[in-house]
Amino acid sequence: MNVLFVVIFLIIFAFVLIAVAVGLRFLETRRKQEVKQVLSVIETGAPPSTHTVELLGSPEEEPSPVARFLSQFHFYRAWKYRLEGAGVQGSPEFLLLLGVILAVVGALLGWRLHFLVFQTFSTIAGAVVGFFLPFFIIEYKRRRRLAEFEAQFPEALDFIARAVRAGHALSVGLELLSQEAPEPVRTEFRRLFHQLNLGASLEQALNDLVKRVPLVDVRFFASTVLLQRETGGNLAEILMKLSSVIRERFRLKGQVRALSAHGRITAVVITAVPVLLIVGLSIVAPDYLGSMARDPHGRMMILGAILGQISGYIVMRWIVDIKV
């Protein structure tokens, strides 16, 4: 049985390596095609109306059957913007493929290790964790990138306001910002400027920015620019006031996080203490919990304790997660 498990694991590991290599090769080829398409549009002066749907997209490139099928679902479109918001070069279908591969690996590990005491529960839990692991990583990277963007956004608004006050057009201010700003503001506003430069309407470019960066501050910025375009007014002064409001909200958010830090630390400590206690008892007195794990009722109690710890941590994090 051990030899069979090792053989299956090596086959799956080889399949994962091959899939990653093929995916990276596909992404590199697609990136080169996108660059060639943009250069051809600039050189030939082709009508830009066919290039307003997707930044740097290649309308001549035929999507795969899997992509055409998945594009019918909201999940595909939402995660396409989430990948862009996380700064990850990839596609939702590749993320799904990676999740399926990791689900198989997790199911095999759960079936072998019994980390939730029962083999069935361990296999199901391993498959679920393996499938959602890539999505959790992307979401974590996206949240970190959004936090960095939120911290840099007031300075970006001040930069655009100064450029407009100096007599430049909004597009020139966006271009200067895309060259001078730090990451990730530079990348997002470069995409915004390139969309406008390739012929996209200001409304569509700002809507795409809101989808990639779903922050309240960015929605305010998009609404402000579009409203000023229709009704008129001093755009520089409006952006400066918006920057001041965002800074004040950001300061209030910092105060709330400082006040709720005790609750977050408490959630971590309460969750970690039983785990550390079990590890310590397993080292000092292995038979203390061994007899409980061998008893059917004891295994049910252990499984209930694990589920209780996970659900308790989620509830405590939900309580201290105060939206500002």
C-alpha positions as CSV (number, residue, x, y, z in Angstrom):
1,M,0.0,0.0,0.0
2,N,2.9,2.4,0.8
3,V,4.5,1.7,-2.6
4,L,1.1,2.3,-4.4
5,F,0.6,5.6,-2.5
6,V,4.2,6.8,-3.4
7,V,3.6,5.9,-7.1
8,I,0.3,7.8,-7.2
9,F,1.8,10.8,-5.5
10,L,4.7,10.9,-7.9
11,I,2.3,10.7,-10.9
12,I,0.2,13.5,-9.6
13,F,3.3,15.6,-8.8
14,A,4.6,15.1,-12.3
15,F,1.2,16.0,-13.7
16,V,1.2,19.2,-11.6
17,L,4.7,20.2,-12.9
18,I,3.7,19.6,-16.5
19,A,0.5,21.6,-16.0
20,V,2.4,24.5,-14.5
21,A,5.0,24.5,-17.3
22,V,2.2,24.4,-19.9
23,G,0.4,27.2,-18.2
24,L,3.4,29.4,-17.9
25,R,4.2,28.8,-21.6
26,F,0.6,29.7,-22.5
27,L,0.8,32.9,-20.5
28,E,4.1,33.9,-22.1
29,T,2.7,33.3,-25.6
30,R,-0.4,35.2,-24.8
31,R,1.5,38.2,-23.4
32,K,3.6,38.3,-26.6
33,Q,0.5,38.2,-28.7
34,E,-1.0,41.1,-26.7
35,V,2.1,43.2,-27.1
36,K,2.2,42.6,-30.9
37,Q,-1.5,43.4,-31.2
38,V,-1.1,46.8,-29.4
39,L,2.0,47.7,-31.5
40,S,0.1,46.8,-34.7
41,V,-2.8,49.0,-33.6
42,I,-0.5,51.9,-33.0
43,E,1.5,51.5,-36.2
44,T,-1.4,50.9,-38.6
45,G,-3.9,53.3,-37.0
46,A,-6.7,50.8,-37.1
47,P,-10.1,51.9,-35.7
48,P,-9.8,51.7,-32.0
49,S,-13.5,50.9,-31.4
50,T,-12.8,47.2,-31.6
51,H,-10.3,47.4,-28.7
52,T,-12.4,49.1,-26.0
53,V,-13.7,46.0,-24.3
54,E,-10.6,44.6,-22.8
55,L,-7.3,46.4,-22.2
56,L,-4.5,44.9,-24.3
57,G,-6.9,42.3,-25.5
58,S,-6.5,40.6,-28.9
59,P,-9.8,40.4,-30.7
60,E,-8.4,38.1,-33.3
61,E,-7.4,35.6,-30.7
62,E,-9.9,32.8,-30.5
63,P,-10.7,31.8,-26.9
64,S,-10.5,28.2,-25.9
65,P,-13.7,26.1,-25.7
66,V,-13.3,26.0,-21.9
67,A,-13.0,29.8,-21.7
68,R,-16.1,30.2,-23.9
69,F,-18.1,27.9,-21.7
70,L,-16.9,29.4,-18.4
71,S,-17.4,33.0,-19.7
72,Q,-21.2,32.4,-19.5
73,F,-20.9,32.3,-15.7
74,H,-20.5,35.3,-13.4
75,F,-17.8,33.4,-11.6
76,Y,-15.5,33.6,-14.6
77,R,-15.9,37.4,-15.1
78,A,-15.6,38.1,-11.4
79,W,-12.4,36.1,-11.0
80,K,-10.9,37.6,-14.2
81,Y,-11.0,41.0,-12.5
82,R,-9.9,39.5,-9.2
83,L,-6.8,38.1,-10.9
84,E,-6.0,41.5,-12.4
85,G,-6.7,43.2,-9.0
86,A,-4.2,40.8,-7.4
87,G,-1.6,41.7,-10.0
88,V,-1.4,38.0,-11.2
89,Q,-1.0,37.1,-14.8
90,G,-3.3,34.2,-15.4
91,S,-6.8,33.1,-16.3
92,P,-9.7,31.7,-14.3
93,E,-9.6,28.4,-16.2
94,F,-6.0,27.9,-15.2
95,L,-6.9,28.7,-11.6
96,L,-9.7,26.1,-11.8
97,L,-7.3,23.5,-13.2
98,L,-4.8,24.2,-10.5
99,G,-7.6,23.9,-7.9
100,V,-8.7,20.5,-9.3
101,I,-5.1,19.2,-9.2
102,L,-4.6,20.3,-5.6
103,A,-8.0,18.9,-4.6
104,V,-6.8,15.4,-5.8
105,V,-3.5,15.8,-3.9
106,G,-5.3,17.0,-0.8
107,A,-7.8,14.1,-1.0
108,L,-4.9,11.6,-1.2
109,L,-3.1,13.2,1.7
110,G,-6.3,13.2,3.8
111,W,-7.0,9.6,2.9
112,R,-3.5,8.7,4.0
113,L,-2.9,10.9,7.0
114,H,-6.4,11.0,8.7
115,F,-5.7,14.5,10.1
116,L,-9.4,14.8,11.0
117,V,-9.4,11.4,12.7
118,F,-12.0,9.9,10.3
119,Q,-10.7,8.8,6.9
120,T,-13.9,10.0,5.1
121,F,-13.9,13.5,6.7
122,S,-10.1,13.8,6.2
123,T,-10.4,13.0,2.5
124,I,-13.3,15.4,1.9
125,A,-11.6,18.1,3.9
126,G,-8.3,17.6,2.1
127,A,-10.1,17.9,-1.3
128,V,-12.0,21.0,-0.3
129,V,-8.9,22.7,1.1
130,G,-6.8,21.8,-1.9
131,F,-9.4,23.1,-4.3
132,F,-9.9,26.4,-2.6
133,L,-6.2,27.0,-1.7
134,P,-5.3,28.8,-5.0
135,F,-8.4,31.0,-4.6
136,F,-7.4,31.9,-1.0
137,I,-3.9,32.8,-2.1
138,I,-5.2,35.0,-4.9
139,E,-7.6,36.7,-2.5
140,Y,-4.9,37.2,0.1
141,K,-2.6,38.8,-2.5
142,R,-5.5,40.9,-3.8
143,R,-6.4,42.2,-0.3
144,R,-2.8,43.2,0.3
145,R,-2.6,44.9,-3.0
146,L,-5.8,46.8,-2.4
147,A,-4.6,47.9,1.0
148,E,-1.4,49.3,-0.6
149,F,-3.5,51.0,-3.3
150,E,-5.8,52.5,-0.7
151,A,-2.9,54.0,1.2
152,Q,-1.4,55.5,-1.9
153,F,-4.6,56.7,-3.5
154,P,-4.9,60.1,-1.7
155,E,-1.4,61.1,-3.0
156,A,-2.4,60.0,-6.5
157,L,-5.5,62.2,-6.3
158,D,-3.3,65.2,-5.2
159,F,-1.0,64.5,-8.1
160,I,-3.8,64.5,-10.6
161,A,-5.3,67.7,-9.0
162,R,-1.9,69.5,-9.2
163,A,-1.5,68.5,-12.8
164,V,-5.0,69.7,-13.7
165,R,-4.4,73.0,-11.8
166,A,-1.2,73.5,-13.7
167,G,-3.3,73.5,-16.9
168,H,-2.9,69.9,-18.1
169,A,-5.8,67.8,-19.3
170,L,-7.0,64.9,-17.2
171,S,-5.4,62.4,-19.6
172,V,-2.0,64.1,-19.3
173,G,-2.3,63.9,-15.5
174,L,-3.2,60.2,-15.7
175,E,-0.2,59.6,-18.0
176,L,2.2,61.4,-15.6
177,L,0.8,59.5,-12.7
178,S,1.3,56.2,-14.5
179,Q,4.9,57.1,-14.9
180,E,5.7,58.6,-11.5
181,A,3.5,56.8,-8.9
182,P,4.7,53.7,-7.0
183,E,3.1,50.3,-7.3
184,P,0.3,49.3,-7.4
185,V,-1.1,52.7,-8.3
186,R,1.2,53.0,-11.3
187,T,0.0,49.8,-12.9
188,E,-3.7,50.5,-12.4
189,F,-3.5,54.0,-13.8
190,R,-1.3,52.9,-16.6
191,R,-4.1,50.5,-17.6
192,L,-6.6,53.3,-17.3
193,F,-4.5,55.6,-19.5
194,H,-3.8,52.9,-22.1
195,Q,-7.5,52.2,-22.4
196,L,-8.3,55.8,-23.0
197,N,-5.4,56.1,-25.4
198,L,-6.7,53.1,-27.4
199,G,-10.1,54.7,-27.8
200,A,-12.1,53.5,-24.9
201,S,-14.6,55.9,-23.4
202,L,-13.9,57.5,-20.1
203,E,-16.9,55.9,-18.5
204,Q,-15.9,52.4,-19.6
205,A,-12.3,52.9,-18.5
206,L,-13.3,54.1,-15.1
207,N,-15.8,51.2,-14.7
208,D,-13.0,48.7,-15.5
209,L,-10.9,50.4,-12.9
210,V,-13.7,50.1,-10.3
211,K,-14.0,46.4,-11.2
212,R,-10.3,45.8,-10.8
213,V,-10.0,47.9,-7.6
214,P,-13.4,47.6,-5.8
215,L,-12.7,50.3,-3.2
216,V,-15.2,52.9,-2.1
217,D,-12.6,55.6,-2.6
218,V,-12.1,54.5,-6.3
219,R,-15.9,54.6,-6.8
220,F,-16.0,58.1,-5.4
221,F,-13.2,59.1,-7.8
222,A,-15.0,57.6,-10.8
223,S,-18.3,59.2,-9.9
224,T,-16.6,62.6,-9.3
225,V,-14.8,62.6,-12.7
226,L,-17.9,61.5,-14.6
227,L,-20.1,64.0,-12.8
228,Q,-17.7,66.8,-13.4
229,R,-17.5,65.9,-17.1
230,E,-21.2,66.2,-17.4
231,T,-21.9,69.3,-15.2
232,G,-18.6,71.1,-15.2
233,G,-16.8,72.6,-12.2
234,N,-13.3,72.9,-10.9
235,L,-11.9,69.3,-11.1
236,A,-8.7,70.1,-9.3
237,E,-10.6,71.5,-6.2
238,I,-13.0,68.6,-6.2
239,L,-10.1,66.1,-6.3
240,M,-8.3,67.9,-3.5
241,K,-11.4,67.8,-1.3
242,L,-12.0,64.1,-2.1
243,S,-8.4,63.4,-1.2
244,S,-8.9,65.1,2.2
245,V,-12.0,63.1,2.8
246,I,-10.3,59.8,2.0
247,R,-7.4,60.7,4.3
248,E,-9.8,61.4,7.1
249,R,-11.6,58.1,6.5
250,F,-8.3,56.3,6.4
251,R,-7.2,57.9,9.7
252,L,-10.5,56.8,11.3
253,K,-10.0,53.3,9.9
254,G,-6.6,53.2,11.6
255,Q,-8.1,54.2,14.9
256,V,-10.8,51.4,14.6
257,R,-8.1,48.8,13.8
258,A,-6.1,50.0,16.8
259,L,-9.1,49.7,19.1
260,S,-10.0,46.2,17.7
261,A,-6.5,44.9,17.9
262,H,-7.2,43.4,21.3
263,G,-10.0,41.3,19.9
264,R,-7.9,40.1,17.0
265,I,-5.1,39.1,19.3
266,T,-7.6,37.4,21.6
267,A,-9.0,35.3,18.7
268,V,-5.5,34.2,17.7
269,V,-4.5,33.3,21.3
270,I,-7.7,31.4,22.1
271,T,-7.4,29.4,18.9
272,A,-3.7,28.7,19.3
273,V,-3.7,27.6,23.0
274,P,-5.6,24.3,22.5
275,V,-3.5,23.4,19.5
276,L,-0.3,24.0,21.4
277,L,-1.7,22.1,24.4
278,I,-2.4,19.1,22.2
279,V,1.0,19.2,20.7
280,G,2.6,19.4,24.1
281,L,0.6,16.5,25.5
282,S,1.4,14.4,22.4
283,I,5.1,15.0,23.1
284,V,5.1,14.6,26.9
285,A,2.4,11.9,27.3
286,P,1.6,10.3,23.9
287,D,-0.8,7.7,25.5
288,Y,-2.9,10.5,27.2
289,L,-4.7,11.3,24.0
290,G,-4.0,8.1,22.1
291,S,-6.7,6.1,24.0
292,M,-9.2,8.8,23.3
293,A,-8.4,8.7,19.6
294,R,-8.9,5.0,19.5
295,D,-12.3,5.1,21.0
296,P,-15.2,5.9,18.6
297,H,-16.9,8.4,20.9
298,G,-13.5,10.0,21.6
299,R,-12.9,10.5,17.9
300,M,-16.3,12.2,17.6
301,M,-15.3,14.5,20.5
302,I,-12.0,15.3,18.8
303,L,-13.7,16.0,15.5
304,G,-16.3,18.3,17.3
305,A,-13.4,20.1,19.0
306,I,-11.7,20.8,15.7
307,L,-14.8,22.0,14.0
308,G,-15.6,24.1,17.1
309,Q,-12.2,25.7,17.1
310,I,-12.5,26.6,13.4
311,S,-16.0,28.0,13.7
312,G,-15.1,29.9,16.9
313,Y,-12.1,31.6,15.2
314,I,-14.3,32.6,12.2
315,V,-16.9,34.1,14.4
316,M,-14.4,36.1,16.5
317,R,-12.8,37.4,13.4
318,W,-16.2,38.4,12.0
319,I,-17.0,40.3,15.2
320,V,-13.8,42.4,15.2
321,D,-13.9,43.0,11.4
322,I,-15.5,46.5,11.6
323,K,-16.1,48.2,8.3
324,V,-15.4,51.9,8.0
